[in-house]
Amino acid sequence: MAKAAKLVVELNEGSVDRLGMLLAQIADLTKEADAIKDAIKLSGLSHEGSFFKATLVDMDRKVFDKEFFVAQNGADVYDAYTKNTVSVSVRVT
């Protein structure tokens, strides 16, 4: 699949408000999508629509218990195997 070209936006006085509106729409759509996913999970079945298929997938996942590791080995051991990275984000309020 070809990679989509990155959308380039020129900032103007309405850009931040547009971003806020988009994020609000995404939140509403995510809430609706999560409710549909929850209903599919409760049904215990895969479902097919006219265009898409929703398949239930069961998996086991291992997670790292940081608090237990630190309690058993100490924060200094944990710190020796971690690294900090810089992250830049935009918060819209």
C-alpha positions in Angstrom: 0.0 0.0 0.0 1.4 3.4 -1.0 2.1 5.8 1.8 -0.3 8.8 1.8 1.3 12.2 1.3 1.6 14.2 4.5 -0.9 17.1 4.7 0.8 20.4 5.1 -1.2 23.1 6.9 -0.5 26.8 6.9 -1.3 28.2 10.3 -3.8 31.1 10.5 -6.0 32.7 13.1 -8.6 29.9 12.9 -6.2 27.0 13.0 -6.3 26.4 16.8 -10.1 26.6 16.8 -10.3 24.1 13.9 -7.9 21.8 15.8 -10.2 22.0 18.9 -13.3 21.2 16.8 -11.5 18.2 15.1 -10.4 16.8 18.5 -13.9 17.2 19.9 -15.3 15.3 16.8 -12.7 12.6 17.2 -13.6 12.2 20.9 -17.3 11.8 20.0 -16.5 9.3 17.2 -14.2 7.4 19.5 -16.9 7.1 22.2 -19.3 5.7 19.6 -16.7 3.3 18.1 -15.9 2.1 21.6 -19.5 1.4 22.4 -19.9 -0.6 19.2 -16.7 -2.6 20.0 -18.0 -3.3 23.5 -21.3 -4.6 22.1 -19.4 -6.9 19.7 -17.2 -8.2 22.5 -20.3 -8.9 24.6 -21.9 -10.8 21.8 -18.9 -13.1 21.7 -19.2 -13.3 17.9 -17.5 -11.8 14.8 -19.9 -9.6 12.7 -20.0 -8.6 9.0 -21.4 -5.5 7.6 -21.7 -4.5 3.9 -18.2 -3.0 3.8 -16.3 -4.3 6.9 -15.9 -7.3 9.1 -15.3 -7.2 12.8 -13.4 -10.2 14.1 -13.0 -11.0 17.8 -9.4 -11.8 18.6 -8.3 -13.4 21.9 -4.7 -13.0 23.0 -2.6 -13.3 26.1 -0.4 -10.4 26.8 2.5 -10.1 29.2 3.0 -6.7 30.9 5.9 -5.4 33.0 5.0 -4.7 36.6 7.3 -1.7 37.4 6.2 -1.3 41.0 6.8 -5.0 41.8 10.2 -4.9 40.0 11.3 -1.7 41.9 10.1 -3.2 45.3 12.1 -6.4 44.6 15.2 -4.9 43.0 15.3 -1.2 43.9 14.8 1.9 41.9 18.6 2.1 41.0 18.4 -1.2 39.2 15.3 -0.1 37.3 16.9 3.3 36.5 20.0 1.5 35.1 17.8 -0.1 32.4 15.6 2.8 31.4 16.2 5.9 29.4 14.5 9.3 29.1 13.5 10.7 25.7 12.2 14.2 24.9 8.7 14.4 23.6 6.9 17.5 22.2 3.1 17.5 22.1 0.3 20.0 21.6 -2.3 20.4 24.3 -5.6 21.9 23.3 -7.9 23.3 26.1 
